[in-house]
Amino acid sequence: MTTLEPERFRLEDTTVWSFPDRGVWVSHNPSYRGNWAPQVPRNLILRYSKPGDLVLDQMCGSGTTLIECKLTGRNAIGYDINPRSIELCKKNLNFTSDVKETSIQIHNGDARDLYNLSNNTVDLIATHPPYIDIIKYSNGEIYGDLSNINNIDNFCKEINAVASECFRVLKPSKYCGILIGDTRRRKYYIPLAYKVMQEFLNAGFKLKEDIIKCQWNCKSTPYWRTKITQYNFLLIMHEHLFVFEKPDG
């Protein structure tokens, strides 16, 4: 039987988060590759917003953040550059919640240009961008798809545009949560997360929290475990969840 709430959920109170059993309540499921565990946006939403607030996810994918907004009584607006993701998002939001009716808007749009959102209107941003081209969500047919950018510097340049839009639409003294992971290139560790963090700092944000999120059930892990001894490296099994604050004034 599908439930409307997670079992044994508790609000996280440290800077290390681990969810070995990702949530499958309501319409949550892991079939959309790369989507974040719903416990992550639920924690962000409950800690950094209140019922009736407006939450933004400008790379909403299959709708995990928006589902949690609907369940917790937050209004939400979601964008995704991929029309197929928008259709899946709408399908996943087709359920009835027990909480007060909320407004959930979904748009096919670009996170770097939230043209129909005014300055200082959003109470919380909770989003999960692609990790360069590690998971490609299109085959190059969608202009501007961040998941098709292979070059690290070019990716960070585009993330700076995302960060600038986050800063513009977020209200002062409010928070922006971004989950991002690292990668390897030619055997060497690339701290992609910290490069992304720096772009948000450059946009004007202050870093409130750097949360380490443990990774579980990675599809590529069995293959890479056979390569550990051969190439002498460690598997990356964590991500960074940065919580940024927009300064007041």
N, C-alpha and C positions, 0 to 999 in steps of 0.2 A: 504494500500500500504506500502510495506517495505521501510524504509528510510535508508540511509547510515550514518546519523548523528543523535545524540540525540537532542531532542527539549529542548530549554531553558537551555542548558548546560553552566555552568560557572566554571572557575577554582577555587577550594576552597582556602581560604586564612586565615583560622583559624585552631585550633587544634581539632575542633569538626565537624565531617562530618555526614550528615544525608540524606538518599536517600529513602524516603517513597515510591516513584514510581521507582522501579528498571527498568533499561533500557531494551527495547525489540527491539532496532533497529537492522537492518541486521538479523543475525541469533542468536542473544542473546535471551535466554529464561530461565525461572527458573526451568525447568523440571529436570535438573541435581542437585540433592539435595546437598546443601552446597556450591554451587559455589558462588563466590562473585559478588556483583553488578558491572556491567561494568564501572560505574562511578568511581570506586576505581582505577582500573588499568589505566583508561584514565587520571585521575588526576596525577598519578605517572609518566606515560609516558610523558605527556606534560610538567610537571614541571622539571623532572630530566633527560630527554634525548632530543635529537634533531633528525630530519629526517636523515635516513641513519645509525643511531646507531644500535648496536646489543643488543636486550633485551632478557633476559632469564627468563623462567618460568619452573622450574624443577619439579613442581607438577601441570601440566597444566589442568588436569581434562577435562572438555568439551571444553576448548580452549578460555575462555573469554579474557585472556591477549593477546593471539596471534591474535584474531580477532581485538582487538584495535590497535595492532601493524600494522596490514595490512591496517587499515583505516587511520592511522596517518603517514604512510611512514617510519616505523621502520622495520629493519630486526629483525627476532626473531628465537629463538630455544626453543622448548618445549620438556619436558620429562614427562612421567608418567609410573608408575610401573604396571598399569592396562591396558592390551591390549584393553579392551572394551572402556576405556576412549580415547585411541588413535584413535580408529575407529570413535568415535563420534566427536572427535576434528577435524579429517580430513573432516568429513561431514559438520561441521559448518563453516569450512574455504573455502568451495566451493562456493565462490561468487566473483564477480568482483568489485574492488575498483576503485574510481576515481583518487586516488593518484598514484604517480610514483610506478612502479612495485617493490615489495619487495621480499626478500628471507625469506620464512617461512619453517623451518625444524622441523619435529616432530619425536621423537624417543621413543620407548618403553624402558625405563631405570630407574635407581635408583638415586634419588636425592643425595644419599650419595656417589655416585661414578660416576662422570661425566667424564668418561674415555676418551671420544673423544673431550673434550674441553681443550684447552691449558691454561696455567696460564695467568692471566691479559689480557683477550680477550673480556670480556663482559662489556658493557657500563651501563647497568641497570639490576637489578634483581627485578622482581615483582611477588610474589607467595603467595599462600594461602594454607598452610599445613592443614591436618586434625587436629581436636582437640581431641587427643587421640582416643578413640573408640566411641565417641558420634555419629558419622555417620560412619558406616562400609561400605567401598567400595568393599569389597570382603568377602567371607565366610571362610577365612583362607587358601584358595588354592593358594594364591599368596605369595611366600616367601618374607619377608621383608616389607609387606604392613603396613605402620605406623598406619593406621586406625584400625588395629586389636590389637594394644598394649593397654592393660588395666592399667598397672602399670605406675604411674606418673614418677617415677625415671627412669625406663627403656625407657619411651618415650623421656624424656629430654636427656638421653644419646645418643639416635639415632638422635635427633635434633642437638646435638653438632656436629655430623658427617656431617649433612646437612650444618650447619653454616660454618664448616671448608672448605667444598667444595665451598660454596658461596665466602668465603674470597679468596680462591685460584684462582678462575676463574675471579673474578671482577677486573677491572682496579683500580689502586690507585686513590683516590679522587672521586670515583664514588659511587653510592648509591644502597642500597638493601632494598626493601620494603616488609614487612611480615605482613599479617593480621592473628591474632590469638585471640581466646576468652578464657574465664575462665570457670570453672565448679564447681559443688558441689559434695562432697562425704560425705555420712552419715550426711547430714544437714549442713555441714560446707563448707565455701567458700574456693576453691582452686585457688590461683592466677596463673593459668597455663601460662597466657600471660607473667607475669614477670619472671617466671622460664625459659620460652623460650628466653625472652630478655637477661637473664643472660648468657645463652649458646652462644648467638651471641657476647656478650661482651667478654666472655672467649675466643672466637675464634679470637679476635683482633679488632673487629669493635668498632666504636664510635657511640653513640646514638645521632642522629640529631633531630628527632622528635618522640613524643609519641602522636599519634592522636587517639582520641576517636571516634569510628564509632558507631552510634546508630543502633540498630537492629530493623527490621520491619518484619511483616508477618511470624513469627516463627510458624511452623506447630504444635509444641507441646504446644504453649502458652495457648490455651483454657483449656487443661487438667490440666496444672500446676496452672492455676488461681484458680481452685477449691481446691487446696491443700495449698494455701497461709495461710489462717486462721487456718487450721488444724495443720500445722507444723510451722507456724510463721517464714517465710522467705520471701525474696524479689526476684523477678524474675530478672535474669541477662539479661539486654537489651542493652548491649554495648559490643564492641570488641576493641582491641588495634591494631592500625596500626603503627608498628614501622618502622621508616626509619633510617637505619644504613649507616654510611659512612666508607669506607675503607681508613685508613690514608695513606698519601703519604710518603712512606719511613718508 
